[in-house]
């Protein structure tokens, strides 16, 4: 997996990674490094490789520079790891969408590539920076989104609304599947609603 986020702080990435480990799969993840976090460690069976990039809030240029650095470092890190581990599947999480191209070498060598679209990137940027859908940046993001989906073997997203949005942008519906962000049952205690209620005390009016 490759994600421009912190691990295990990102719940969707963590749940998907741990679900694969539970099924007996070897899972590595390349992600950001937050402060003094270890460069490499194993978290609940997931081997984590953290790159020396700390996400910062800023303007459009700042985001683009951070994305570019992370994509380049992810490309080289993933390529080196692939030579040793020969991954069958590369699972890349957006944003950015074009992070999926960090899997170029494994893809050329036969690995399957999954793109997990957490958010519709052009719409997020339109809302964040108050720009319209004809702005050059948005048009570039839409091109990047279409190219990223075309490059991928399979696309996941979080709900039917997002799936419909991607299809409306010209992406093939047959490639896009929904995996919703649902509560993790293992961390919630299951109670019987009837037995957990205290007994009622009846009094005469």
ABEGO torsion letter per residue (X at the ends): XBBBBBOAABAAAAAAAAAAAAAGBBBBBBBBBBEABBABBBBGGBBBBBBBBBBBBBBAAAAAAAAAAAAAAAAAAAAAAAAAAGBABBBBBOOBAAAAAAAAAAAAAGBBBBBBBABBAAAAAAAAAGBBAABAAAAAAAAAAAAAAAABABBBBABAAAAAAAAAAGBBAAABBBBBBBBBAAABBBBBAAAABBBBBBBBX
